[in-house]
Amino acid sequence: MKVGKCMLLLICCQHVTRTVNNKISHHFPK
């Protein structure tokens, strides 16, 4: 059970990071 929770948390973190990066890219185009 612990491993499953860790994997879920990791996926959530990656999703959040990707979303934040996309928002930053839209706000500050290079």
C-alpha positions as CSV (number, residue, x, y, z in Angstrom):
1,M,0.0,0.0,0.0
2,K,2.8,2.4,0.9
3,V,4.5,2.0,-2.5
4,G,1.2,2.7,-4.3
5,K,0.7,5.9,-2.3
6,C,4.3,7.0,-3.1
7,M,3.7,6.4,-6.9
8,L,0.4,8.3,-6.8
9,L,2.1,11.2,-5.0
10,L,4.9,11.2,-7.5
11,I,2.5,11.3,-10.4
12,C,0.6,14.1,-8.7
13,C,3.8,16.1,-8.2
14,Q,4.8,15.6,-11.8
15,H,1.4,16.7,-13.0
16,V,1.4,19.9,-10.9
17,T,5.0,20.7,-12.0
18,R,4.0,20.4,-15.6
19,T,0.9,22.5,-15.2
20,V,2.9,25.2,-13.4
21,N,5.6,25.2,-16.0
22,N,3.0,25.5,-18.8
23,K,1.4,28.5,-17.0
24,I,4.8,30.2,-16.6
25,S,5.7,29.6,-20.2
26,H,2.4,31.2,-21.3
27,H,3.0,34.2,-19.0
28,F,6.6,34.6,-20.0
29,P,7.1,33.7,-23.7
30,K,10.7,33.3,-24.7
